[in-house]
Amino acid sequence: MKLKLNKTNKIILSVSLVGWIIIAITVFQFSNADAKNPDRVNLYKKIQLFSEVLSTVRENYVEELDVSDLIDAAIKGLLDETDPHTTYFTPDEFDRFNTSTKGEFGGLGISIDKKGDYITVVSPIEGTPAYRMGILAGDKIVKVDGESIVGVDTDASIKLMRGEPGTKVVITIERPGVKELLDFEIIRDIITIHSIPYAFKMDDGVGYIRIRQFNANTTKELREKLDDLEAEGIRGLLIDLRFNPGGLLSEAINTVNEFIGKDKLVVFTKGRTPQANQEYFTRYNRMRTGYPVIVMVNGGSASAAEIFAGSLQDWDRGLVVGQTSFGKGSVQRLFPLSDGNGIKVTTSKYYIESGRCIHKDLNDKLLKDKSVMNGDVPLEEIEKMQKEAEEESHKNEFYTSRGRVVYGGGGITPDVEIKQSLLSKMGVELRRKNTIFNYSVDYNIDHENEITEDFKATDNVINDFLKYAEKDSIEYEQAELDSTYNWLQNELESNIVGRKFGPVAQYKIAIQEDSQLQEALQIFDDFPTLDAMFEYAAEKKLALDAAVNE
């Protein structure tokens, strides 16, 4: 008599066989000297126990369970006992993670965001299939290949639109001002994720570069942008790393190389295994000179961004300004697993040239604390813990190549602290409800021929907008409107111009109301050399220390 196995039983049998094979190998490994090792013996017992639990639950639970899901849950439960950066990936998750670091994928070429129930085009990327087909900012994507995506989350929608280059996809658009739905048949192409979305010479002669993340294209893009800016003749360079989450270590090292030259130690790692202990030096005979550099960071700057900022600080090649960075100084290594799965494991920690570790242990604790992530812990309490951690990190003093004091153990502390002004309650509500974005889309439809790159939001435009905002139940007092007026005017101008002339034109206007950036730019006017900037930073630190000690 032959025993017939259904799919579930086959999975169970396979899992059980694998489990027992592991146990058999383990037993063999422990047969000699390891059998006397208490930790190894305990591991064998725990593996055996896991197999027993799996078998018992499978055979006796009130409902039939998917063994594959049980194993995935067990793996994730195991990783819950590690830090928050050690994670297990399903095949789809592993593929998306790799895509973000490779810097390219097969797709349409649109920047999207979910606004209400609709996946909405924020901006088509110039030169891509979507741009050539005439997709516009404000278009709502309602179907992909005939399948409705209204109410579908962003990740699921992206998965439907991405695919192999050369393949066809039909997206159905609901366009403001157009009654009928529009179908666009688009051939997917390789879409490059630009690491540097903005690079230009400002009116005051300072070059501005925004690095969004460190992916496989960053060094190439940075070299090209620096060449262009230097050809234009800049008197200084501001590199904006705010909200940069990091990325590839190799790209951080190679971009630092542009400013410090060849054979300089940028970062070293220390871990539990010998192979985790590495030193990383610059390799290229390249070094940009002739102008001072300021690097901007904030609490959203992490990992590779912190290595870049901290390295320019350590080698005295740039003044770091803004607010203390995130403090993500642990190293993860990717391990592909069977069936397309993967795992990202923390193997060591980063230390930059001065010897300081940029990792902030408090962050791991907060990210693992469910009460914190669920919003159950008051913000004041979290801020108090962060302040205490920063004060503790300042007890660990290190020195730059020229002997300036820097701090370790809690992110990159800026040479000059510059705080960002906060949005008013009205501003927060307008952002949350996308009111300005939606108004700008409608305004462009009605006034397209009137909009120029130097468009100004007059009092009439603002009053018209305020009537529009009433539909979104935006409430405010006159005093709040008065204090928000300049910001609102700037937001309307940047959004309206951006809808017609693209994201770079929009960004150039938007940063005019970026108080943190404007204060950083003022340093170039007040202190034209890097030496003068360092002296200013030292004097400011002495004044702050004296105020604290009074």
C-alpha positions, 0 to 999 in steps of 0.5 A: 500500500502506497502512502499518498502525501498532500502538499502540507504533509510533504512540507511537514515531512521535509521540515522534519527531515531537515530538522532531524538531519540538523540534529544528526549533524549536531550529534556528530559534531558533539561526538568528540571534545564538543560533547563536553562543551555545555553551550554546545550540548544545550544548543543540541537539546534546544534544536531537538526541543524545537522539532518536538514543539513543531511536531506536537503543534502540527499534529494537535492544534485545533486548526490545520496550520501552514508549516511554512508560516510557522517556520517563518514566524519561528525565524522572526521570533529568533531574530527578535532577540537580536538588534533591530537591524538583524532581519529576515527577508522573504524573496520579495523583500530581499529583492526590494532591499537589493534594488535600493542599493544597486540604484536601478530597477525595471520600471516606469519612472515616476515618483509616487505617494499615497494620498487618501485612497489613491496612488498619486504621481508626485513627479515623473522622472525626466527622460523615463518612459512615463515622462515621455508618455506624458504622465503628469504630477497630480495624476491618480493611478486607478488601475494597473493592467486593468486591476484596480489599485484604489485603496491598495498600499504603496508597496503592492502598487509598486510591485505591479508597476515594476517588471523586466525592462522591455515588458509592457504595462497599461496604467489607467489614470484619473487626471484632474480636469479631465472627465474620462479615464486615460489609459497609457501603454508603457514599455518598462525600462531601466530606471536609475535611482539618482543618489543626488537629486539636486546640485546647483550653484546658488545665487550667492556663489555657494555650490549646493549638493543634496545626497539622498542616499549612498547607492551604487551610483553615488561616487560617479554622480558626485564626481560629475556634479563637483566637476560641473560646479567647479567649472562654474566657479564656486566659493564654497560647497554645502553638502546636505545629508539631512534625512539621508539613511545611509547605504553602501559603505564603499560609496561612503569611502569613495565619496570621502576620498574626493575631499581627503585624498589617497591612502587615508583611513576612513573607517574600521570595523570591530566585531566578534569574529576575525573576519568582521575586523576590517580597515578601509582606506581611500584608494584614489589619487583625488582631492578637491581643494580651493573652497570651504565645505560645510556638511549638514546633518540632522537626526535622520542622517544615519550609517554611511551618511554619518561616516561621510560627515564624521570623516570630513570632520575627523580629517578637518576637511569640512565643518559639520553643522545642524543637529546630532545625527541618528547614531546608526554605527552597526554593520550588517552583512547580507546572507542569501538563503535558500528559496530566494530568502535572505537575512541581514545580520549585524556583524560589527560596529563602525569606528571612524578615523579618530577612533570614535564609534558612532553607534548610539545603543539607545536607538536599538533599545527604543526601536525594540521597545514596543511601547515606544513604537506604539506611542505609549511612551510620552515624547518628553520621556524619550527626549529626556533619555536621548538628552541623557545619552548625548550628555554621556557620549560627550564624556568620550572625547576624541581628536581630529587630525588637527587636534579639535575635540569631537565626541563619540558613542552617540552619532555625529555631533555637529561643530555648530548646532543649528536647529530647524524651525518647527511648522505651525499647527496649520502648516502640519495640517496642510501637509498632512492633508496634502492641501497645498499639493492638491491646490497646485494641481488644480491651479496649474490646470486653470492658469497654465499659460500664466505660470512662469519660473518666477511666479509669485503667490500674491495675496489674491492667490493666497486668499483663493487657497484659503477658501480652497482649504476650507473644504479640507476643514483646515482651521486656524486663528488669524495670528497663526495665519500671520506667523505662517504667511511667508511659509505658506506663500513659499509653499504655494510658489514652489508647488505651483512652479514645480508642477510645471517646471519640475522638481529642481525648480520647485526645490530651489524655491522651497529651500528659501524658507528652510531656516536651518539651511539659510543659517548654514549658508550665512556661515559662508558669508561671515567666515570665508575660509575653513580655518575661520569656520573652525575658529568660530565653532570653537568660540561658540562651543566655549560660550555654550560651555560657559553658559552651562557652567554658570 
